[in-house]
Amino acid sequence: MKFQCFLLCSAAFASACAPAVTPAPDASPDAALTPDATPTPDATALPDASPSPDAIADAAPDAGTDGSLPDASAGACSQYQGNASWTARLVVEPGARLCAIPSGQWLGREGESDAQMRQRVLTEALARKGTITMPAGTYAIATANETRAFLLPMCVEDLSGARPVATAASSVSAVRFEGGIGRDDGFYVEAQFGLGAETLGVVVARPITSAVTATLSASPVASHAFGVTAARSNGSGYVSCALRANHCYNLTLPGLGTARVDEYRWAASPGQGQAVPLRLRGTLDGAAVDVRSYESMTGVYGHHAFDRAYFFRFASPVRGACGVRIDLNSDDTATGQLAACDASPMGASFAITAATAACD
């Protein structure tokens, strides 16, 4: 899906108001799931987001359970800027995070075969993997167009180790959206933040039946549009890391074993779609495999997300291979290939027998 969350940030940069924020007692994500969010020296480039004396005065009526900032010890990415008069809320659950995925379908280059295109975009997707986390808590967000500074405490980290820090947007828009391709009915808050030389467009979505609260959930969610999404100008989109599988398949890999693939897939109009691998489990070459962490898998997709190419990295090598690539095709065929850790092929491709299975 191509996230449509760009807006013009040309309004004057006004002074920040202290937000209505209630951090959880422990805002640290599960260390087993989330990369270390300790800021690097370049993270200090973020301007001081502490409220001015005027902003503190503005926020005084909200003091108490909703009047504090996130724990500053979490570093620059814990800083928040908002308007104390906003009545909508974003609830961030402990351990919740966003995961970077390709934000558009694969596109070929002149003289490039289909196989070359799929391999190239898969390699590019691996290079763009990363996460966004926020300190758990409740944050005030806009209910109408707003020109005061706005910044969510987004801790951005690429799997390469880079930690770009988001800077404040000077305007934010809140709109009611009813139906349409790529969006559920609901209220949406949109802002575009700086991210070094890049931009990060963020959309906070609230169900139409719950106009004042949105949630970034740590529990499985049924839609990529739930809670918070983001689009980065490097070509990555971000959706909840806790997507629930909606398409599952039992696979027979000739001479290698059997496995099951779980995916989240959403098909829409031309130019839109979504395909995210969620799990590979089974027995390959006599060894049990169970790949389920975001860090260990990547997927790319074509027109309508009907064609998908997924790479799963094993915990231990299988036949000397780091992982396996699974292609699920629009003509209901499937192929597989053992692969190196960068998803490059090891050996010949082989046909896979795939049968639809009920998802857990």
C-alpha positions as CSV (number, residue, x, y, z in Angstrom):
1,M,0.0,0.0,0.0
2,K,1.2,3.5,-0.7
3,F,0.6,5.4,2.4
4,Q,-1.0,8.8,1.5
5,C,0.0,10.8,4.5
6,F,1.8,13.8,3.1
7,L,0.8,17.4,4.0
8,L,2.3,20.8,3.6
9,C,4.2,21.9,6.7
10,S,4.4,25.6,6.0
11,A,2.6,27.1,9.0
12,A,4.6,29.1,11.5
13,F,6.4,27.1,14.1
14,A,4.6,28.1,17.3
15,S,5.7,27.4,20.9
16,A,5.0,23.9,22.2
17,C,2.5,23.1,24.9
18,A,3.1,20.3,27.4
19,P,1.0,17.3,26.4
20,A,-1.5,15.3,28.3
21,V,0.7,12.3,28.7
22,T,0.6,9.4,31.2
23,P,3.7,7.2,30.8
24,A,3.5,3.6,31.9
25,P,5.6,2.7,35.0
26,D,8.0,0.8,32.7
27,A,8.2,2.3,29.2
28,S,11.0,0.0,28.0
29,P,9.8,-2.4,25.2
30,D,10.6,-6.1,25.6
31,A,14.4,-6.3,25.1
32,A,14.0,-9.6,23.4
33,L,11.9,-8.1,20.7
34,T,13.0,-4.5,20.3
35,P,16.4,-3.2,19.4
36,D,18.2,-1.1,22.1
37,A,16.7,2.4,21.9
38,T,19.6,4.1,23.7
39,P,20.4,7.2,21.7
40,T,23.6,7.6,19.9
41,P,25.6,10.9,20.0
42,D,23.9,12.2,16.9
43,A,20.5,11.9,18.6
44,T,21.3,15.1,20.5
45,A,20.7,17.0,17.3
46,L,17.0,17.0,18.2
47,P,16.0,20.4,19.5
48,D,15.0,20.7,23.2
49,A,11.4,19.6,23.4
50,S,10.9,20.8,27.0
51,P,7.9,23.0,27.4
52,S,8.5,26.8,27.7
53,P,7.3,28.6,30.8
54,D,4.2,29.8,28.8
55,A,3.5,26.3,27.7
56,I,3.8,25.0,31.3
57,A,1.2,27.7,32.3
58,D,-1.0,26.6,29.5
59,A,-0.8,23.0,30.6
60,A,-1.5,23.7,34.3
61,P,-5.2,22.6,34.2
62,D,-4.0,19.2,32.9
63,A,-1.5,18.7,35.7
64,G,-1.7,15.5,37.7
65,T,-2.3,12.1,36.1
66,D,-2.2,13.6,32.6
67,G,0.3,16.4,33.1
68,S,3.8,14.8,32.7
69,L,6.2,14.2,29.9
70,P,7.7,10.7,29.2
71,D,10.8,9.8,31.2
72,A,13.6,12.0,29.6
73,S,16.1,9.3,30.5
74,A,14.8,7.4,27.4
75,G,16.7,9.9,25.3
76,A,15.8,12.4,22.6
77,C,13.3,10.0,21.0
78,S,11.2,10.3,24.2
79,Q,10.4,13.9,23.6
80,Y,6.8,15.0,22.8
81,Q,5.3,18.3,21.7
82,G,1.6,18.9,21.5
83,N,-1.3,21.1,22.6
84,A,-2.7,20.7,26.0
85,S,-6.2,21.6,24.7
86,W,-6.4,18.5,22.5
87,T,-9.0,16.0,23.7
88,A,-8.1,13.0,21.5
89,R,-5.7,10.4,22.9
90,L,-3.2,8.0,21.5
91,V,-2.6,5.0,23.8
92,V,0.7,3.2,23.3
93,E,0.8,-0.2,25.0
94,P,4.0,-1.6,26.5
95,G,6.0,-3.5,24.0
96,A,4.1,-2.2,20.9
97,R,6.1,-1.2,17.9
98,L,5.9,-0.4,14.2
99,C,7.9,-2.5,11.6
100,A,9.2,-1.2,8.3
101,I,7.9,-3.0,5.2
102,P,7.9,-2.1,1.5
103,S,5.3,0.6,0.9
104,G,4.8,-0.1,-2.8
105,Q,4.6,-3.0,-5.3
106,W,7.7,-4.1,-7.1
107,L,8.6,-2.3,-10.3
108,G,10.9,-3.5,-13.0
109,R,13.8,-1.7,-14.7
110,E,14.5,-1.7,-18.4
111,G,16.2,-5.0,-19.5
112,E,15.4,-6.6,-16.1
113,S,13.8,-10.0,-16.0
114,D,11.0,-10.8,-13.6
115,A,13.4,-13.0,-11.5
116,Q,16.0,-10.3,-11.4
117,M,13.4,-7.7,-10.3
118,R,12.0,-9.9,-7.5
119,Q,15.6,-10.6,-6.2
120,R,16.5,-6.9,-6.4
121,V,13.5,-5.6,-4.5
122,L,13.8,-8.3,-1.9
123,T,17.5,-7.3,-1.3
124,E,16.4,-3.6,-1.1
125,A,13.7,-4.5,1.4
126,L,16.2,-6.3,3.6
127,A,18.4,-3.2,3.7
128,R,15.4,-1.0,4.8
129,K,14.2,-3.1,7.7
130,G,13.8,-1.2,11.0
131,T,11.4,-0.4,13.8
132,I,9.7,2.5,15.5
133,T,8.9,2.3,19.2
134,M,7.4,4.9,21.6
135,P,7.4,5.0,25.4
136,A,4.2,3.4,26.7
137,G,1.6,5.9,27.8
138,T,-1.3,8.1,26.7
139,Y,-0.6,11.1,24.4
140,A,-2.8,14.0,23.5
141,I,-3.4,14.3,19.7
142,A,-5.1,16.8,17.5
143,T,-8.9,17.0,16.9
144,A,-8.7,19.6,14.2
145,N,-6.1,21.4,12.0
146,E,-3.4,22.7,14.2
147,T,-0.4,24.9,13.6
148,R,1.4,24.5,16.9
149,A,4.4,22.2,17.0
150,F,3.7,18.5,17.1
151,L,6.1,15.7,17.8
152,L,5.4,12.1,18.8
153,P,8.2,10.4,20.9
154,M,9.2,8.1,18.1
155,C,12.4,6.0,18.6
156,V,13.4,5.1,15.0
157,E,16.0,2.4,14.6
158,D,17.2,0.7,11.4
159,L,18.5,-2.9,11.7
160,S,21.8,-1.5,10.3
161,G,22.1,0.3,13.7
162,A,21.3,3.8,12.4
163,R,19.0,5.7,14.7
164,P,17.6,8.8,12.9
165,V,15.6,11.0,15.3
166,A,12.3,12.6,14.2
167,T,12.0,16.4,14.6
168,A,8.7,18.3,15.1
169,A,6.2,19.2,12.5
170,S,4.8,22.7,12.6
171,S,1.3,21.6,11.5
172,V,-1.0,18.7,12.0
173,S,-4.4,17.8,10.4
174,A,-7.3,15.9,11.8
175,V,-10.0,14.7,9.4
176,R,-13.0,12.4,9.3
177,F,-12.8,9.9,6.5
178,E,-15.7,7.7,5.5
179,G,-14.9,4.8,3.2
180,G,-12.5,4.5,0.3
181,I,-9.6,2.4,-1.0
182,G,-6.8,1.9,1.4
183,R,-8.5,3.4,4.5
184,D,-11.1,2.2,6.9
185,D,-13.9,4.5,8.1
186,G,-12.6,6.7,10.9
187,F,-10.9,9.8,12.1
188,Y,-7.3,10.4,11.0
189,V,-4.5,12.6,12.3
190,E,-1.7,13.3,9.8
191,A,1.6,15.0,10.3
192,Q,5.0,14.9,8.5
193,F,8.1,14.9,10.6
194,G,11.7,15.5,9.7
195,L,14.0,12.5,9.9
196,G,17.5,13.9,9.1
197,A,17.7,14.1,5.3
198,E,14.4,12.2,5.0
199,T,10.8,12.7,6.0
200,L,8.4,10.5,8.0
201,G,4.7,10.9,7.4
202,V,2.6,9.6,10.3
203,V,-1.1,8.7,10.4
204,V,-2.9,8.1,13.6
205,A,-6.2,6.3,12.9
206,R,-9.2,6.0,15.2
207,P,-12.3,3.9,14.5
208,I,-15.4,5.9,13.5
209,T,-17.2,4.5,16.6
210,S,-14.4,5.7,18.9
211,A,-13.6,9.3,18.0
212,V,-11.3,10.2,20.9
213,T,-8.9,7.2,21.3
214,A,-6.5,5.4,19.1
215,T,-4.2,2.5,20.2
216,L,-0.8,1.3,19.2
217,S,-1.4,-2.3,20.3
218,A,1.1,-4.9,21.4
219,S,-1.6,-7.6,20.7
220,P,-2.4,-9.0,17.3
221,V,-4.5,-6.6,15.1
222,A,-6.6,-7.5,12.1
223,S,-5.7,-4.5,9.8
224,H,-2.6,-2.8,8.7
225,A,-4.5,0.5,9.0
226,F,-5.1,0.0,12.7
227,G,-3.7,2.5,15.2
228,V,-0.6,4.1,13.7
229,T,1.0,3.9,10.3
230,A,3.9,5.7,8.8
231,A,5.6,6.3,5.4
232,R,9.3,7.1,5.1
233,S,10.7,8.9,2.1
234,N,13.3,6.1,1.6
235,G,10.4,3.9,0.3
236,S,9.6,2.1,3.5
237,G,6.2,2.0,5.2
238,Y,5.6,1.2,8.8
239,V,2.7,-0.8,10.2
240,S,2.0,-2.6,13.5
241,C,4.5,-5.4,14.1
242,A,1.5,-7.4,15.6
243,L,-0.5,-8.1,12.5
244,R,-2.8,-11.1,12.6
245,A,-2.4,-13.7,9.8
246,N,-5.3,-13.8,7.4
247,H,-3.9,-16.2,4.8
248,C,-2.1,-19.5,5.6
249,Y,-0.7,-22.3,3.5
250,N,0.6,-25.8,4.0
251,L,3.6,-26.4,1.8
252,T,5.4,-29.5,0.5
253,L,9.0,-28.8,-0.5
254,P,10.2,-31.8,-2.6
255,G,13.2,-33.5,-1.1
256,L,13.3,-31.0,1.7
257,G,10.3,-31.4,3.9
258,T,7.0,-29.7,4.8
259,A,6.2,-26.3,6.2
260,R,3.5,-23.8,6.8
261,V,3.5,-20.1,5.9
262,D,1.3,-17.5,7.6
263,E,0.9,-14.1,6.0
264,Y,-1.1,-10.9,6.2
265,R,-2.3,-9.9,2.8
266,W,-4.6,-7.1,1.6
267,A,-5.4,-6.5,-2.1
268,A,-6.8,-3.3,-3.4
269,S,-6.9,-1.2,-6.6
270,P,-3.9,-1.0,-8.9
271,G,-0.9,0.4,-7.2
272,Q,-2.1,-0.6,-3.8
273,G,-1.9,-3.7,-1.7
274,Q,0.0,-5.2,1.2
275,A,1.8,-8.5,1.8
276,V,3.7,-9.3,5.0
277,P,5.2,-12.7,6.0
278,L,4.4,-13.5,9.6
279,R,5.7,-17.1,10.2
280,L,7.3,-20.2,8.7
281,R,7.2,-23.4,10.7
282,G,7.7,-27.1,9.9
283,T,10.4,-29.7,9.3
284,L,13.1,-29.1,6.7
285,D,15.9,-31.6,6.1
286,G,14.8,-33.4,9.3
287,A,15.2,-30.3,11.5
288,A,12.4,-28.4,13.1
289,V,12.2,-24.7,12.0
290,D,10.0,-21.9,13.4
291,V,10.7,-18.4,12.1
292,R,8.4,-15.8,13.6
293,S,10.4,-12.7,14.4
294,Y,10.2,-9.6,12.2
295,E,14.0,-9.4,12.2
296,S,14.2,-12.9,10.6
297,M,11.9,-12.4,7.6
298,T,11.1,-10.0,4.7
299,G,8.6,-9.9,2.0
300,V,7.9,-7.9,-1.3
301,Y,4.9,-8.0,-3.6
302,G,3.6,-7.2,-7.0
303,H,0.4,-5.9,-8.6
304,H,-2.5,-6.1,-6.1
305,A,-0.2,-8.1,-3.8
306,F,-1.3,-11.2,-5.8
307,D,2.4,-12.2,-6.3
308,R,4.6,-12.3,-3.2
309,A,8.2,-13.2,-2.5
310,Y,9.2,-14.0,1.1
311,F,12.5,-14.7,2.7
312,F,12.8,-16.5,6.0
313,R,16.1,-16.7,7.9
314,F,16.7,-20.0,9.9
315,A,18.0,-20.0,13.5
316,S,20.5,-22.7,12.3
317,P,21.6,-23.5,8.7
318,V,19.7,-26.0,6.7
319,R,21.8,-27.8,4.1
320,G,24.3,-25.0,4.5
321,A,21.7,-22.4,3.7
322,C,20.9,-19.4,5.9
323,G,17.3,-19.3,4.9
324,V,14.7,-20.1,2.3
325,R,12.8,-18.0,-0.2
326,I,9.1,-18.8,-0.9
327,D,7.3,-17.3,-3.9
328,L,3.5,-17.4,-3.9
329,N,2.2,-16.5,-7.3
330,S,-1.0,-15.1,-8.7
331,D,-1.5,-18.2,-10.8
332,D,-1.7,-20.3,-7.6
333,T,1.7,-21.8,-8.1
334,A,4.5,-21.6,-5.6
335,T,8.3,-22.0,-5.8
336,G,11.1,-22.3,-3.3
337,Q,14.8,-21.8,-3.1
338,L,17.4,-22.1,-0.4
339,A,19.2,-18.8,0.1
340,A,22.1,-17.0,1.7
341,C,21.6,-14.5,4.5
342,D,21.1,-11.6,2.0
343,A,18.4,-13.7,0.3
344,S,20.6,-14.4,-2.8
345,P,19.9,-17.9,-4.2
346,M,21.8,-21.0,-3.3
347,G,21.0,-23.8,-5.8
348,A,18.1,-24.2,-8.2
349,S,14.6,-23.1,-7.7
350,F,12.0,-25.9,-7.1
351,A,8.3,-26.2,-7.4
352,I,6.2,-26.3,-4.2
353,T,2.8,-27.8,-3.6
354,A,0.7,-25.3,-1.6
355,A,-2.7,-25.9,0.0
356,T,-4.8,-23.3,1.8
357,A,-4.9,-23.9,5.5
358,A,-7.0,-22.4,8.3
359,C,-5.1,-19.7,10.2
360,D,-4.7,-20.1,14.0
